[in-house]
Amino acid sequence: ITYSAALSACEKGEQWVHALQLFREMADSLVERDTITYNAAVSACEKGEQWVQALQLFREMADCRVERNTITYNAAVSA
């Protein structure tokens, strides 16, 4: 929950670099990344106009078998 809140704060503050750092830190710390955390990271990239990063995360979700939802698709398309 703490990571999700931090990622959402980065998204709202348009701090996509920090959001991606936190997101990668989750993997390094073996913290499970789910649809909510991926969505927050993709949305942060969208807000930062980082479409390449957003699409990489979108593809990574499929590779990791994390379910994508309407929020995911909207953020990826908007990026």
C-alpha positions in Angstrom: 0.0 0.0 0.0 2.9 2.4 0.8 4.4 1.9 -2.7 1.0 2.4 -4.3 0.5 5.7 -2.4 4.0 6.9 -3.2 3.6 6.1 -6.9 0.2 7.9 -7.0 1.8 10.9 -5.4 4.6 10.9 -8.0 1.9 10.7 -10.7 0.0 13.6 -9.4 3.2 15.6 -8.9 4.2 14.8 -12.5 7.4 13.1 -11.2 7.6 10.2 -13.6 11.3 9.7 -13.0 10.8 9.2 -9.3 7.8 7.0 -10.0 9.8 4.7 -12.2 12.6 4.6 -9.7 10.2 3.5 -7.0 8.6 1.0 -9.3 12.0 -0.6 -10.1 12.8 -0.6 -6.4 9.8 -2.7 -5.8 11.1 -5.4 -8.1 14.6 -5.2 -6.5 13.0 -5.6 -3.1 10.9 -8.5 -4.3 7.7 -6.6 -3.6 4.9 -7.8 -5.8 3.8 -5.4 -8.5 0.1 -5.7 -9.4 -2.3 -3.9 -11.7 -2.6 -1.0 -9.3 1.1 -0.3 -9.1 1.6 -0.8 -12.8 -1.3 1.6 -13.5 0.2 4.2 -11.3 3.6 3.9 -13.1 2.0 4.0 -16.5 -0.1 7.0 -15.6 3.0 8.8 -14.2 4.6 8.2 -17.6 1.5 9.5 -19.3 1.5 12.7 -17.3 5.2 13.1 -18.1 4.6 12.5 -21.8 6.9 9.5 -21.7 5.0 7.3 -24.2 8.0 4.9 -24.8 8.3 4.2 -21.1 4.5 3.8 -20.7 4.3 1.3 -23.6 7.3 -0.6 -22.1 5.4 -1.0 -18.9 2.3 -1.9 -20.7 4.2 -4.8 -22.5 5.9 -5.8 -19.3 2.5 -6.3 -17.7 1.7 -9.0 -20.3 5.1 -10.6 -19.9 4.6 -10.7 -16.1 1.0 -11.9 -16.5 -0.4 -8.8 -14.7 -4.0 -8.1 -15.7 -4.5 -4.9 -17.7 -7.7 -3.0 -17.2 -9.4 0.1 -18.6 -7.2 2.4 -16.6 -4.1 0.7 -18.1 -5.4 1.0 -21.6 -6.5 4.6 -21.2 -3.1 5.7 -19.7 -1.1 3.9 -22.4 -3.2 5.3 -25.3 -3.1 8.8 -23.8 0.7 8.7 -23.3 
